[in-house]
Amino acid sequence: MPMKPVQLTVDNIAKAIFTVNRHAKTALNPSFLYLLKKKAIEKLLEEGKAKKVGLHFSRNPRYSQQQSDVLVAVGDYYFHIPPTKQDFAALPHLGSLNDSYRNPPARMPLSEAKAILIAYTGLKEKPEQKPKRLTRPVFKRLGDRY
């Protein structure tokens, strides 16, 4: 069954980022999914289709230090990305995350979301390399030489 052509609207891209982000949190190998999210948001910001809203304290800061993330609005959705030095100077600090706000639910298969973001960003997913087949150990009796 061929997939329908993907429409690269801001709303579709936001739903795709939301879907990829949700799956990346539980994926075995989330690095490509997070890279897709990062590149898509960067491109939306460059094109003026997304807006940096402000800084939030991070929910799970690294090394138990206080850390902030940039809140980015894409259509009806909000995402967090790592801040740059300019962000600290230019953006207001919004304090802690507001638990009362949730992104709208998005029903989109991960494969469709990845296809939309790959088409939008131009990134290519490297095929997963299968682990090398392990050779079984050869056990020798004590004193035997081979």
N, C-alpha and C positions, 0 to 999 in steps of 0.2 A: 504494500500500500504506500504510494508516494506521499510525501509530506506536502501539505499545502504551502505555497510560497509565503515566506515570512515578511510581515510588514514591519518596517523599522520606525514605528511611531514612538514618541517619547513614552507613552503609556505602556506599549508593548515592551520596550527596553526596560522600563522600571519594573514591570512584572517579572521579566526574565532575570533581572539582577536580584530581585526578592527571592525568586525560586532557587537560583544558584546559591545565594547566600545561606538560605535555609538548609539546603542539602550539604553545603560545605561544612557546616557545624558538626555533622555526623559522618562525613565521608572518610574512607580509609586513607585516601590521598587527596586532601583538600587544596593543595597548592595551586593546581591549574584553575580550580573554581574561584579561589580568591584572586588570582591574577586576572581572570576574566572580569570579575566585579570591579577591581581596581582600574583596569584599562578602560572599561565602559564608562565608569563615573568620570575619569579624567577627560575622556573625549567629550562627554556631555557638558562638562564644565567649560572646556575650551570653546565649544560651539554655543555656549550661552543657554543651553537647554536644561541645565541644572544650576542650583544656587547653593553656595555655602551659607548656612544659617548662623552657626556659632560653634562654640566649643562646649563639650560635655566632659565631666569627669568619667574616666573609663570604669566600667563595671569590674573588670578583672585586670588590674594593672600588673605589669611585669615587675618582678623582683620586689613586690609589695611597696612600690613607690607610688606617689600620686601621679597619675597620668591622665592626659586629656585626649579626646578624639574629636574630629571635626564632624559636625552634623550637616549632611547634604540633603537638600530637597530635590527629588526628581519626580515631577508630576505630583501624584497624591502620596508618594512614598518617601520615607526618610531612611538614610543609611549613614553609617559611621565609617570614616576613613582615617588613617594616621595623619596627624597635622604636620605642616611644614613650619619653619621658623617665621615666615611671613604671616601665617595664620594666627599665631599668638599675638602679633602686633595689630592685625587688621580686624579680627573677629571678636565679638563680645563673648564673654564666658557665661554660659547658661546654668552653671552649677551642676547638680546631680541629674541623672536621667529621670524623666517623668514617666512613672509606671502606668499612668492612666492612658497614655497614647499607645495605640497599636497600628501598624501598617494595615491597610485593607487586605482581606484575604485574596490570594491569587491562586487560581487553579490552572496550573500549566505543568506539563510533563518536563522533567529535567532535560530530556533530549531536545525538546523544542526550545527551551530556555537557552541551552548551550548553543544551539544552531543560530538563534537570534543574536546572541552576544558575539559569536564567532564571525557572523556576517557583518556585524556592526564594527567590531574592532579589527578584524582581519587577522586575529591570532590563530595559530594552528595548534591543535593538541597533538603532542607526541604520543605515538602508540606506546602503551605500557609494555615494558620489557619483562618477559617471563624470567623468573629466577632460574639460574643455571641448575641443571639437574645435579643433585648431590650424589657423590659416589659413596657406596656403602663401605664402612670400615672393614678391613680384613683383620680378623682376630687370629693370633698365633698362640699356640700353647707355650707356656713358659719354657725357655730353653731351646725352642725351635728357631732355626735361621732360614730366612728366605732371601 
